[in-house]
Amino acid sequence: MFNNACMNNVNFELVSMYKQIKNHSKKLIQFLENHKQNYDKKYYYSIRNLNRNEHYKEFSHIKKTTKFIYLNKTCYNELYKVTSKGQFNASIGIKILIFVIKSLF
């Protein structure tokens, strides 16, 4: 196992996700459980549209990370797709929310 590692990626949300999992996994699990309980089509699209909100930049890293994981695991074919403005744009998946939250950690 390595004592030190360096990670770099142009996708800020991906890098932030790794940091949040490392430093705040229990809080992240709580937020993901909330998403799991509220899962339906209307809820999915309301979460997907959050980054179109003018106040999205003020959201905490943990909330952005939770959104990132939730959308990635529940969108069509787990396909990460964004618009030219960087807004997540994948449709909801056709399967029921099946990801196991604790297995992510």
N, C-alpha and C positions, 0 to 999 in steps of 0.2 A: 504494500500500500504506500502511496505517496504521502509525504509530509506536507508538501505544498503543491498547488496546482493553479494554473491560470486559464481562465475561460474568456473567449471573445466571440462575439457574434454581432451582426448588424441589427438583429431583431432585439430591441430593448426589452420587450415583454418577455421573451424567452430567457434572457440573462437574468432579469428580475425574478422570474419564476424560480430559477435555481437558487437564488439567494434567499427567497422567502421560504422555500422548502427546507433549506439548511438551517435558517435562523428562527422560523416561526411555524413549524409544522403543525403543532397542536391548534393554533389559532386558524390556520389554513383549513384543517380538517373540519373545524366548527362551521366555517363559512361554506364549505362544500356540502356539508350535511344540510344546511339551509337550502341550497340550490336543489339538492336531491329531493327534498320534501315539496318544493314548489314547482317541480318540473312539469311543464306542459307547453304546448306550442306558443301560446300567448306570452308566457313567462320567458321562453327561450328568446323570442324576438325582442322583448323588452330589455333583456340582458345584452343581446347583440347590439342594440342601438345605443347603449350607454356611452360608447366612445364618440358618439355624434353629439353628445350633450356638451354645452359650452363649459361646464364645470368639471368635466372628466379629468382634466389635468390636475385638479385639486384632490382627486381620490387618492387614498393611501395605496402604497405598493401592494399590500396584502389584498386589498379589494380588487385591484387590477389583476393580480395574479390569479385570484379565485375565478374571476370572469374568464381569463385566458384558459384555464384548465377546464372549466365547465363547458365553455363553447367548443373547445377542441375535442372534448370527449363526447359531446352530444350532437355535433354537426354531422352533415352528410359525409359518410365514409371517413370521419375524423380528418377532414381535409382543411388545412389552414389556408385560407384564401382571403386576401385583402384588396380593397379598391386602390386606385392610384393615390388616394388621400390617406392610405394606411388604415382604413376602417375595415374591421372583420366583416366578411360578406358571404360566408357559407350558409346554405339553407340548413334547416333542422334535419336531423337524421330520421330515417324511417323506423328505427328500432327504439325500443323503450330504453330509458336511462339505465345502463347496465354496469357502468364503471364502478369498481369497488374502491372507495375513497382511501381506505387505509393501505391498500396494496400499492398506492402511488408512492408510499413512503417506505 
